[in-house]
C-alpha cells in the first residue's frame, strides 16, 4: 500500500493507493495567539501528547478531562510556549473521556479521548 501525506488548508490528507481521504483538522484550536494540537495518540493507553504554542499573554490556558458523567477527572495547565506536553493517563479507567480546551475561563472546544 502506498501512503502519501500532504496539507490542504488546515487539513492533512492521506492518499492510500487510489483513494483520497481528508483527515480531521490538525489542530484542536488555532489562532494567531494560540495553537493547540489534538491529543495523540487517540485511542491512548498510558499517556497522550499535546503540542502547544502560545504567543500572547493569557491568564489561563488549560485542558480539562471529564468522565462520562461530566465530573472533572484531570486538569492540565498548558501555560507553556512551543512545547509538547505528555499527559499521564495511568490513573484513568478504560473508556471515553470528553475533554475541553479552556482559555481565560472560557471553554473553546470539546472533543473526545478514548482510553484503552
Contact map, one row per residue, 1 for C-alpha under 8 A:
11100000000000011000000000000000000000000000000000000000000000000000000000000000000000000000000000000000000000000000
11110000000000111000000000000000000000000000000000000000000000000000000000000000000000000000000000000000000000000000
11111000000001111000000000000000000000000000000000000000000000000000000000000000000000000000000000000000000000000000
01111100000001110000000000000000000000000000000000000000000000000000000000000000000000000000000000000000000000000000
00111110000111100000000000000000000000000000000000000000000000000000000000000000000000000000000000000000000000000000
00011111000111000000000000000000000000000000000000000000000000000000000000000000000000000000000000000000000000000000
00001111111110000000000000000000000000000000000000000000000000000000000000000000000000000000000000000000000000000000
00000111111110000000000000000000000000000000000000000000000000000000000000000000000000000000000000000000000000000000
00000011111000000000000000000000000000000000000000000000000000000000000000000000000000000000000000000000000000000000
00000011111100000000000011000000000000000000000000000000000000000000000000000000000000000000000000000000000000000000
00000011111110000000011111000000000000000000000000000000000000000000000000000000000000000000000000000000000000000000
00001111011111000000011111000000000000000000000000000000000000000000000000000000000000000000000000000000000000000000
00001111001111100001111000000000000000000000000000000000000000000000000000000000000000000000000000000000000000000000
00111100000111110001111000000000000000000000000000000000000000000000000000000000000000000000000000000000000000000000
01111000000011111111100000000000000000000000000000000000000000000000000000000000000000000000000000000000000000000000
11110000000001111111100000000000000000000000000000000000000000000000000000000000000000000000000000000000000000000000
11100000000000111110000000000000000000000000000000000000000000000000000000000000000000000000000000000000000000000000
00000000000000111111000000000000000000000000000000000000000000000000000000000000000000000000000000000000000000000000
00000000000000111111100000000000000000000000000000000000000000000000000000000000000000000000000000000000000000000000
00000000000011110111110000000000000000000000000000000000000000000000000000000000000000000000000000000000000000000000
00000000000011110011111000000000000000000000000000000000000000000000000000000000000000000000000000000000000000000000
00000000001111000001111100000000000000000000000000000000000000000000000000000000000000000000000000000000000000000000
00000000001111000000111110000000000000000000000000000000000000000000000000000000000000000000000000000000000000000000
00000000001100000000011111000000000000000000000000000000000000000000000000000000000000000000000000000000000000000000
00000000011100000000001111110000000000000000000000000000000000000000000000000000000000000000000000000000000000000000
00000000011100000000000111110000000011000000000000000000000000000000000000000000000000000000000000000000000000000000
00000000000000000000000011111100001111000000000000000000000000000000000000000000000000000000000000000000000000000000
00000000000000000000000011111100001111000000000000000000000000000000000000000000000000000000000000000000000010000000
00000000000000000000000000111110011110000000000000000000000000000000000000000000000000000000000000000000000110000000
00000000000000000000000000111111111100000000000000000000000000000000000000000000000000000000000000000000000000000000
00000000000000000000000000001111111000000000000000000000000000000000000000000000000000000000000000000000000000000000
00000000000000000000000000000111111000000000000000000010000000000000000000000000000000000000000000000000000000000000
00000000000000000000000000000111111000000000000000000111000000000000000000000000000000000000000000000000000000000000
00000000000000000000000000001111111100000000000000011111000000000000000000000000000000000000000000000000000000000000
00000000000000000000000000111111111110000000000000111100000000000000000000000000000000000000000000000000000000000000
00000000000000000000000000111100011111000000000001111000000000000000000000000000000000000000000000000000000000000000
00000000000000000000000001111000001111100000000001110000000000000000000000000000000000000000000000000000000000000000
00000000000000000000000001110000000111110000000001100000000000000000000000000000000000000000000000000000000000000000
00000000000000000000000000000000000011111100000111000000000000000000000000000000000000000000000000000000000000001000
00000000000000000000000000000000000001111111000111000000000000000000000000000000000000000000000000000000000000000000
00000000000000000000000000000000000000111111000110000000000000000000000000000000000000000000000000000000000000000000
00000000000000000000000000000000000000111111000100000000000000000000000000000000000000000000000000000000000000001110
00000000000000000000000000000000000000011111100000000000000000000000000000000000000000000000000000000000000000001111
00000000000000000000000000000000000000011111111100000000000000000000000000000000000000000000000000000000000000001111
00000000000000000000000000000000000000000011111100000000000000000000000000000000000000001100000000000000000000000011
00000000000000000000000000000000000000000001111100000000000000000000000000000000000000011100000000000000000000000000
00000000000000000000000000000000000000000001111110000000000000000000000000000000000001111100000000000000000000000000
00000000000000000000000000000000000000111101111111000000000000000000000000000000000001111000000000000000000000000000
00000000000000000000000000000000000000111000001111100000000000000000000000000000000111100000000000000000000000000000
00000000000000000000000000000000000111110000000111110000000000000000000000000000000111100000000000000000000000000000
00000000000000000000000000000000001111000000000011111000000000000000000000000000011110000000000000000000000000000000
00000000000000000000000000000000011110000000000001111100000000000000000000000101111110000000000000000000000000000000
00000000000000000000000000000000011100000000000000111110000000000000000000000001111000000000000000000000000000000000
00000000000000000000000000000000111000000000000000011111100000000000000000000011110000000000000000000000000000000000
00000000000000000000000000000001110000000000000000001111100000000000000000000000100000000000000000000000000000000000
00000000000000000000000000000000110000000000000000000111110000000000000000000000000000000000000000000000000000000000
00000000000000000000000000000000000000000000000000000111111000000000000000000000000000000000000000000000000000000000
00000000000000000000000000000000000000000000000000000001111110000000000000000000000000000000000000000011000000000000
00000000000000000000000000000000000000000000000000000000111110000000000000000000000000000000000000000011000000000000
00000000000000000000000000000000000000000000000000000000011111000000000000001110000000000000000000000111100000000000
00000000000000000000000000000000000000000000000000000000011111100000000000001110000000000000000000001111000000000000
00000000000000000000000000000000000000000000000000000000000111110000000000111110000000000000000000001110000000000000
00000000000000000000000000000000000000000000000000000000000011111000000000111100000000000000000000111100000000000000
00000000000000000000000000000000000000000000000000000000000001111100000111110000000000000000000000111100000000000000
00000000000000000000000000000000000000000000000000000000000000111110000111100000000000000000000011110000000000000000
00000000000000000000000000000000000000000000000000000000000000011111111111000000000000000000000011100000000000000000
00000000000000000000000000000000000000000000000000000000000000001111111110000000000000000000000111000000000000000000
00000000000000000000000000000000000000000000000000000000000000000111111000000000000000000000000111000000000000000000
00000000000000000000000000000000000000000000000000000000000000000111111000000000000000000000000000000000000000000000
00000000000000000000000000000000000000000000000000000000000000000111111100000000000000000000000000000000000000000000
00000000000000000000000000000000000000000000000000000000000000000111111110000000000000000000000000000000000000000000
00000000000000000000000000000000000000000000000000000000000000011110011111100000000000000000000000000000000000000000
00000000000000000000000000000000000000000000000000000000000000011110001111100000000000000000000000000000000000000000
00000000000000000000000000000000000000000000000000000000000000011100000111110000000000000000000000000000000000000000
00000000000000000000000000000000000000000000000000000000000001111000000111111000000000000000000000000000000000000000
00000000000000000000000000000000000000000000000000000000000001110000000001111100000000100000000000000000000000000000
00000000000000000000000000000000000000000000000000000000000111100000000000111110000000000000000000000000000000000000
00000000000000000000000000000000000000000000000000010000000111100000000000011111000000000000000000000000000000000000
00000000000000000000000000000000000000000000000000000100000111000000000000001111100000000000000000000000000000000000
00000000000000000000000000000000000000000000000000011100000000000000000000000111111000000000000000000000000000000000
00000000000000000000000000000000000000000000000000011110000000000000000000000011111000000000000000000000000000000000
00000000000000000000000000000000000000000000000000111100000000000000000000000001111100000000000000000000000000000000
00000000000000000000000000000000000000000000000000111000000000000000000000000001111110000000000000000000000000000000
00000000000000000000000000000000000000000000000011110000000000000000000000000000011111000000000000000000000000000000
00000000000000000000000000000000000000000000000011110000000000000000000000000000001111100000000000000000000000000000
00000000000000000000000000000000000000000000001111000000000000000000000000000000000111110000000000000000000000000000
00000000000000000000000000000000000000000000001111000000000000000000000000010000000011111000000000000000000000000000
00000000000000000000000000000000000000000000011100000000000000000000000000000000000001111110000000000000000000000000
00000000000000000000000000000000000000000000111100000000000000000000000000000000000000111111000000000000000000000010
00000000000000000000000000000000000000000000111000000000000000000000000000000000000000011111100000000000000000000000
00000000000000000000000000000000000000000000000000000000000000000000000000000000000000011111100000000000000000000000
00000000000000000000000000000000000000000000000000000000000000000000000000000000000000001111110000000000000000000010
00000000000000000000000000000000000000000000000000000000000000000000000000000000000000000111111000000000000000000011
00000000000000000000000000000000000000000000000000000000000000000000000000000000000000000001111100000000000000000111
00000000000000000000000000000000000000000000000000000000000000000000000000000000000000000000111110000000000000000111
00000000000000000000000000000000000000000000000000000000000000000011000000000000000000000000011111000000000000011110
00000000000000000000000000000000000000000000000000000000000000001111000000000000000000000000001111100000000000011110
00000000000000000000000000000000000000000000000000000000000000001111000000000000000000000000000111110000000001111000
00000000000000000000000000000000000000000000000000000000000000111100000000000000000000000000000011111000000001111000
00000000000000000000000000000000000000000000000000000000000000111000000000000000000000000000000001111100001111100000
00000000000000000000000000000000000000000000000000000000000011110000000000000000000000000000000000111110001111000000
00000000000000000000000000000000000000000000000000000000000111110000000000000000000000000000000000011111111110000000
00000000000000000000000000000000000000000000000000000000011111000000000000000000000000000000000000001111111100000000
00000000000000000000000000000000000000000000000000000000011110000000000000000000000000000000000000000111110000000000
00000000000000000000000000000000000000000000000000000000000100000000000000000000000000000000000000000111111000000000
00000000000000000000000000000000000000000000000000000000000000000000000000000000000000000000000000000111111100000000
00000000000000000000000000000000000000000000000000000000000000000000000000000000000000000000000000011110111111000000
00000000000000000000000000001000000000000000000000000000000000000000000000000000000000000000000000011110011111000000
00000000000000000000000000011000000000000000000000000000000000000000000000000000000000000000000000011100001111100000
00000000000000000000000000000000000000000000000000000000000000000000000000000000000000000000000001111000001111110000
00000000000000000000000000000000000000000000000000000000000000000000000000000000000000000000000001110000000011111000
00000000000000000000000000000000000000000000000000000000000000000000000000000000000000000000000111100000000001111100
00000000000000000000000000000000000000100111000000000000000000000000000000000000000000000000000111100000000000111110
00000000000000000000000000000000000000000111000000000000000000000000000000000000000000000000011110000000000000011111
00000000000000000000000000000000000000000111100000000000000000000000000000000000000000001001111110000000000000001111
00000000000000000000000000000000000000000011100000000000000000000000000000000000000000000000111000000000000000000111
